[in-house]
Amino acid sequence: MNLSSIPRDLKTVIDSERVDFFVKSKRNHPKKKAIAILLFAIFWSGFVSVFVVAFFGPLFKKGEVHFTSNGNPRVASLDNLEDLLFPALLIGLFALVGIAMLIWGISILYQKGGYFVGTESRLIKYRKGTIDIKDWEQFSGNIQIKKNGMSGTIQLELRTGKMQNRKNSSAKFVPDTIFISGINNVFDIEKKCRLRIQENDPTPRIKTDNYS
């Protein structure tokens, strides 16, 4: 991209630093993350709908529904919905969770990415007025690249992250990542990122002496 198209606030942050690259990410999140959320939302909504049909179906078909509350038999009808108030609120809450997750998944799927600028000392992200800065020393050096036609996706792993508990295994460390998608010259960008990460690596290097 042309440096003249850099947003004003981003130019202010860059100031007089040397720019290695300037790109705009197509997406803000990986597509697989959005798909995973959508699939879970569909599963959740389908599970809740079973209870909706089972509990409220007889009410609309036969005009009344029989159930037990605190060990006592109850009968609710369209003229007497008081006993159905609590079950309806509970099922409605679960239904709202499913709808919220569905909206969240769709939002992530179509959420556009931001601008990324690489300098000698840091990686700067700018999106909708928000600026996020990561020094190159914060990256571990693990990089994933996916080429798709003329463009590609690069994912940079950070040293920070969180422990994720697993059911039948010990906890696993999941690193934070920076995701940049739909960019041209992805291999050139990767080389520049790797070079800066190596130059700013805070890990002390161990020198070995060879003896004959």
N, C-alpha and C positions, 0 to 999 in steps of 0.2 A: 504494500500500500504506500501511497505517497505521504510523506511526512507532513505535507501542508494540510492534510485532512485530520490531523490530530486535534481532538477537542482542546479548548483553551485551558481548562483546569489541568489536563494531562500535560500540556506543554509547560505549565508552571511548575509541576512536580519534577519533570525531567530537567528543566533549567538548562544548564550547559553540559550535561552529561553526554557522553558519546553513545549513540544509539546503535545497537547491534542489529536489531530487527523490530519491525512494527507490523502487527497483524491484527485482524479482527476475527474472533471465533464465531463460527456459525451457530453453535449451541452453547448454552450455559451449563448444561448437565449432559452426561452420557445418555444416549437413547435407551440403553438397556436398563438404566435405573428407572426411567419413566415407565417402561414396559412392565418391569417387575411390580411397581406400585399399582399400575392399572390392573394387572392380573390378580393381585391380592385383593384389590377393591371389588373386582367382579366376583371373586370367590366369596368374599365377605358378604356382599349384597345378596348373592344367591342363597347363602346360608341363612341370612335373616329373613329372606322372602319365604322360606319354608315355614318358619314360625308364624309369619303374617297370614299365610294361606291357611295353615292348620288351626290357628286360633280364631281368626276373624271370618274365615270362609263360611262356617256354619251360620254365623250371625246374619249374613246376607242371603244365604240360601234358604234357611229354615226360620229365620226371624229371631232366633235365640241361640245362645251358646252356653253349654254346661261345663263347669270347671270346678276345681276345689281350691279353696283359700283358707290357710291355717287349719286344714283338716275338715273344713265345713263345706258342703256342696253349695255351689252358687249357680244362679241362672241369670244371665244378662240378655237383654233384648234392645232393640232400637229405641224403645221407650224408656228403658232403664239402663243407662250406660255407666252409672256410678261405679259399679264393681269392676268395670273394665278400665277405669282411669289409670290405675297404677300399672297394669300390664301393658297398656297402650303407650304410656310414657317410657317404660323400659324398652320395649321393642322399637319405639320411635327413636330413642337415643342411639341404639345400635345401628338403625337405618341411617341416621345422620352421620355417624362415623364413616359408614361405607360411601355415602355421597361426598363427604369431605375428602376422603382419600381419592375418589374418582376425579374430583375437580383438581386436586393437587397433582395427580399423575398427568392429567391433560395439560395443566399449566407448565409442568416441567418439560413435557414433550415438545411444546411449542415455544419455550422460553429462549429468546435469542441471546447469544453470547456477547461478550464485551471486547474491548481493545486490550491488547497485550503489547507491552514494550519491554524489550530486553536491553539492559545497559551493561556496563562493565561490572557493576557491583550488585545489581538487583533486577528482579522481574516485577513489573508494575502492571496491575490489572485495573482497567477503568470501565465501569458499567453503570449507566444511569446516575451519574454524579457521585458514585461511590468508588473510592480508590483503595485498593488492597496492594500492599507492597511486601514482597518476600526477598530477603537478601539471598544471594546464591549459596551462602554457607548453610542455609536452612534446608537445602535439598540433599537427598541421600546419594543421588547419582543414578538411581534406577529409573530408567525411562522406557516407556512403551510407545511404539509407533504403529499406526494402522493406515495403510495407503488405500485409497478408494478412488480410482480413476486419476484425475488430474490433481485432486486435493488429498489431504490426509489429516489424521488426528494424532496428537501427541499428548501423552499423560506423564507428568513429572511427579515423582514421589518425594514427599517431604520427610524430614526426620521425626516430626511430630505425628501423633496418632492416638489411638485408644486401644485398650484391651477388649477383645470380644470373647464372651463366654461361649463355649461349645458344649453340646449335650453330653457326648461320650468321650470327650477329649479335654486336654488342658486348654486354658485360655490362649487366644491367638492375638498377636499385635497386628492391628490394621492401620497402616500409615495414611495420613492425609495426602491428598493428591491435588494437583493443578491440572485442569482439563482444558485443552485448546483444540477445537474441531474445525474441519472444513477450511484448512489453510493450504496455500500453495507452498512449494519448496519445503515440504515438511522435513526432509532429510537434512537440508541446510540449516534449518532452525534447530534441529536436534544437535547437530555438531556444535553450533554456537552455544547452546545451553550447556552441553557437556563440558566444553572448554571452560566456560565461566564457573561451573560448579567445581571443576578440578582446581582452578586457580584460587578459588575462595574456600577450599576444603579446610575446615578447622581441625580435622584429625591430624595429629602429628605423624609424620612419616618416620618409619623405622629404618635406620641406615644399617646395612650389613657390610662387614669387611670380609673380603675373600683372602684366604691364606693359602699359599702354595705348599 
